[in-house]
Amino acid sequence: MSKFIIFFCFLWIVLGGFAQNPEKHLANIRQLTHGGDNAEAYFSPNGKWLTCQIANPKKGIACDQIFKINIQKAAKDSAYKPMLVSTGDGRTTCSYFMPDGKSILYASTHKAHKECPPPPAPRQDRKYLWAIYPEFDIFVADAKGKIIRQLTDTPGYDAEATVSPKGDKIVFTSTRSGDLELYTMNIDGSNVQQITNGLGYDGGAFFSPDGTKLVFRSSRPNTVEEIKEYKDLLAEGLVAPTNMEIYVCNIDGSDLKQVTNLGKANWAPFFHPSGKKILFSSNHTSPKGYDFQLYMVNLDGTGLEVITSQSIFNAFPMFSPDGKKLVWSSNRNNHGTRDTNIFIADWVE
């Protein structure tokens, strides 16, 4: 009897573990990069390529540069080398394929300086901060990396640009109003429209699958102390990304709604193919703050579900155009290093 009970308990634990597997939506996980800091990987319209940013000082990439990856080749060959798209000068961020599937949109500081701009200096309060480099402007490069167009040239930060699935609009973040707000422009850079106007860092926006809505992260300080700190840091070209929630709105800024109210840092959102849910990264369950997992939530904030559980950093999720695959960045399988790599998996509903 005792052996039967032990066996039954073991079986219950094993089956219960499978039933509660937080990564049940991910199958056939494959690693596409190997070493360095690889992040913000986004699909081409045909789903065969990724564009991403990579920093790897050991390989001579001192700070983030833009690369593109052949998914099929990278999945089969760990020695595969992504192709450099950006100039190699300055620092870059937030690349995205244009509607033609060949040219790539990204932000860069290369016109101001050949060198990488310095990271934020260490502070006595040890706050984790992001630099909002005013030298960032948005460019478009062709398939070989040649810059064919500059889309922004106003003073201040212009970056974090993504493209509508409809192929007609670009959304981006800018400080041209004196605050970090969302803007849209036509695919050629014309008809710039301000979308958000609330105090706080509105950024990392993506369009819904039908191109009618935006999802983004926002810091939205409320108290006198929070507002003062936000404004003081912004004046120094800095933001503290430690208290952000997920918001949605129509592409003209109307019907603005807060989706999450979890506390801590909720960011890197992307629409589920249905347009009715959002995937995002969050550390809201982490006592010390550095344990970012992917979550999925309904547009009204209900139905929160954990998607990843492996490693302590998972972020930048994006669905393939056909909705069958998910790509994201993770520091799983890094063998105790600080490497963050790009992974792809089949999505299981």
KOLPA-904802 format. One record per residue (C-alpha): x, y, z. Coordinates in steps of 0.1 Angstrom, whole numbers, plus 5000, padded with zeros to 4 digits. Each point is the difference from the previous one (the first is absolute). Layout:
BEGIN
px|py|pz
X|Y|Z $
...
This chain:
BEGIN
px|py|pz
5000|5000|5000 $
5028|5024|5009 $
5017|4995|4967 $
4968|5006|4982 $
4994|5032|5018 $
5036|5012|4993 $
4995|4991|4963 $
4967|5017|4998 $
5014|5032|5016 $
5029|4999|4976 $
4977|4996|4971 $
4977|5029|5012 $
5030|5023|5004 $
5013|4992|4965 $
4966|5003|4983 $
4992|5031|5020 $
5033|5015|4989 $
4992|4994|4963 $
4965|5013|5005 $
5014|5032|5015 $
5029|5004|4976 $
5003|5038|4995 $
5016|4995|4966 $
4972|4979|4986 $
4995|5025|4972 $
5036|4995|4987 $
5010|4970|4981 $
5032|4991|4980 $
5020|5028|5015 $
5032|5008|4980 $
5028|5023|5008 $
5010|5024|4971 $
5029|5020|5015 $
5030|4989|5021 $
5017|5025|5022 $
4998|5037|5007 $
4969|5022|5006 $
4975|4992|4973 $
4966|5016|5003 $
4969|5015|4983 $
4997|4974|4972 $
4971|5007|4977 $
4987|4980|4970 $
5001|5010|4963 $
4966|5001|4983 $
5006|4965|4985 $
5011|4986|5034 $
5034|4987|4987 $
5023|5027|5014 $
5005|5019|5032 $
5014|5034|5007 $
5016|5006|5034 $
5025|5019|5020 $
5033|4984|5012 $
5028|5011|5023 $
5030|4978|5005 $
5032|5017|5010 $
5019|4967|4997 $
4992|5001|4963 $
5007|5037|4995 $
4964|5012|5003 $
5004|5025|5028 $
4964|5010|5002 $
4967|4991|4983 $
5001|4997|4963 $
4972|4988|4976 $
5003|4965|4984 $
4977|4978|4980 $
4997|4962|5005 $
4990|4973|4976 $
4978|4979|5023 $
5004|4967|4983 $
5038|5002|4998 $
5004|5013|5036 $
4978|4972|5013 $
5022|4973|4984 $
5035|5015|5005 $
5013|5014|5033 $
5029|5016|4981 $
4977|5020|4977 $
5009|5037|4999 $
4972|5026|4998 $
5005|5027|4974 $
5008|5035|5011 $
4974|5026|4988 $
5009|5031|5019 $
5031|5021|4993 $
5020|4987|5029 $
5004|5035|5014 $
4982|5015|5030 $
4973|4980|5018 $
4968|4987|4984 $
4967|4987|5014 $
4966|4986|4990 $
5002|4988|4964 $
4970|4988|4980 $
4993|4987|4965 $
4983|5024|4976 $
4970|4987|4980 $
5022|4990|4970 $
5016|4974|5022 $
5035|5011|4989 $
5007|5034|5015 $
5004|5005|5037 $
4990|5028|5023 $
5022|5008|5030 $
5011|5029|5023 $
5037|5010|5002 $
5023|5026|5014 $
5026|4995|4973 $
4996|5035|4984 $
5010|5016|5032 $
5029|4978|5011 $
5019|4970|4987 $
5006|4987|5035 $
4975|4984|5023 $
4983|5026|5022 $
5009|4994|5037 $
4975|4981|5022 $
4985|5018|5030 $
5026|5007|5027 $
4996|4980|5032 $
4980|5018|5026 $
5002|5001|5038 $
4964|4988|5002 $
5009|4971|4977 $
4968|5005|4980 $
4997|4980|4967 $
4996|5026|4972 $
4997|5000|4962 $
5017|5027|4980 $
4978|5020|4976 $
5026|5011|4975 $
4990|5032|4983 $
5021|4990|4970 $
4977|4972|4990 $
4982|5004|4966 $
4981|4975|4979 $
5015|4986|4968 $
4991|4975|4973 $
5027|4977|4986 $
4998|4978|4969 $
5006|4962|4999 $
5037|5005|4999 $
5001|5025|5029 $
5003|5032|4979 $
4980|5029|5016 $
4974|5011|4974 $
4979|5023|5021 $
5000|5021|5032 $
4965|5003|5015 $
5006|5023|5029 $
5022|5030|5005 $
4985|5020|5029 $
5021|5008|5031 $
4997|4974|5027 $
4993|4963|5003 $
4982|4982|4971 $
5001|4962|5003 $
4980|4968|5008 $
4983|5000|4966 $
4979|4971|4987 $
4978|4995|4969 $
4963|4993|4997 $
4990|4966|4985 $
4980|5021|4975 $
5032|5015|4987 $
4989|5036|5002 $
5011|5013|5034 $
5030|5001|5023 $
4997|5006|5037 $
5030|5014|5020 $
5010|5017|5032 $
5013|5036|5001 $
5009|5028|5024 $
4991|5027|4975 $
4972|5012|5023 $
5023|5001|5030 $
4987|4966|5013 $
5003|4964|4988 $
4968|4996|4979 $
4988|4978|4972 $
4997|5013|4964 $
4990|4985|4967 $
5011|5009|4965 $
4994|4987|4966 $
5023|4973|4986 $
5020|5027|4983 $
5004|5022|5031 $
4973|5025|4991 $
4969|5010|5020 $
5014|4997|5035 $
4973|4999|5026 $
5003|5000|5038 $
4981|4971|5016 $
5005|5002|5038 $
5002|5031|5022 $
5001|4987|5036 $
5031|5007|5021 $
5023|4970|5000 $
5020|4977|4978 $
4978|4986|4972 $
5020|4977|4979 $
5006|4966|4985 $
4967|5001|4980 $
4987|4974|4975 $
4970|4999|4978 $
4971|4975|5004 $
4998|4973|4972 $
4973|5021|4982 $
5019|5032|5004 $
4973|5018|5019 $
5015|5001|5035 $
5033|5005|5018 $
5014|4983|5031 $
5028|5016|5019 $
5018|5004|5034 $
4996|5031|5021 $
5015|5012|5033 $
4973|5027|5007 $
5013|5016|5033 $
4972|5011|5024 $
5014|5013|5033 $
5018|5033|5004 $
5032|4981|5007 $
4996|4977|4970 $
4993|5029|4977 $
5031|5019|5012 $
5022|4970|4997 $
4987|4993|4965 $
5005|5036|4988 $
5035|5003|5016 $
5012|4967|4984 $
4985|5009|4966 $
5019|5033|5001 $
5032|4980|5003 $
4989|4977|4971 $
4991|4971|5023 $
4969|4980|5010 $
4995|4975|5028 $
4982|4970|4984 $
4992|4983|5033 $
4963|5010|5003 $
4981|4995|4967 $
4966|4986|4990 $
4985|4989|4967 $
4975|5022|4982 $
4980|4998|4968 $
4984|5027|4978 $
4987|5005|4965 $
5026|5011|4975 $
4987|5036|5003 $
5005|4999|5038 $
4963|4997|5008 $
4985|4974|5024 $
5032|4999|5021 $
4998|4971|5026 $
5024|4987|5026 $
5002|4962|4996 $
5023|4989|5029 $
5002|5013|5036 $
5026|4975|5013 $
5027|5023|5013 $
5037|5000|4992 $
5010|4998|4963 $
4975|4988|4975 $
5014|5006|4964 $
5008|4986|4966 $
4964|4993|4991 $
4988|4984|4967 $
4965|4991|4988 $
4989|4963|4999 $
4989|4991|4964 $
4964|5002|5010 $
5004|5037|5009 $
4982|4992|5033 $
5030|4992|5022 $
5034|5015|5007 $
5033|4983|5007 $
5025|5020|5021 $
5030|4997|5024 $
4996|5007|5037 $
5019|4997|5033 $
4970|5006|5021 $
5004|4967|5020 $
5037|5005|5006 $
5009|5011|5036 $
5033|5015|4988 $
4988|5013|4966 $
5022|4980|4976 $
4979|4970|4989 $
4982|5009|4968 $
4976|4974|4985 $
4976|5002|4971 $
4963|5003|5009 $
4968|5001|4980 $
4969|5021|5009 $
4967|5009|4985 $
4995|5036|4988 $
4979|5008|5031 $
5027|4988|5023 $
4984|4967|5009 $
5013|4965|4995 $
5036|5006|5009 $
5020|4969|4990 $
5037|4992|5003 $
5017|4990|4967 $
5037|4994|5010 $
5017|4986|5031 $
5036|4992|4989 $
5028|5024|5010 $
4995|5034|5015 $
4997|5021|4969 $
4975|4996|4972 $
4988|5030|4980 $
4993|5015|4965 $
4974|4974|4988 $
4987|5002|4964 $
4977|4977|4981 $
5008|4990|4964 $
4977|5016|4974 $
4981|4967|4997 $
4997|4998|5039 $
5016|4965|5001 $
5033|5009|5016 $
5013|5022|5028 $
5034|5016|5002 $
5014|5015|5032 $
5032|5008|5018 $
5011|4980|5030 $
5031|4992|5021 $
4991|4964|5003 $
5027|4975|4990 $
5028|5026|5005 $
5021|4977|5022 $
5003|5025|5028 $
5011|5029|4979 $
4981|5033|4995 $
4992|4991|4963 $
4965|5007|4987 $
4990|4981|4969 $
4972|4998|4975 $
4976|4970|5001 $
4972|4989|4978 $
4972|4975|5007 $
4968|4987|4985 $
4970|5016|5017 $
4975|4976|5016 $
4966|5014|5008 $
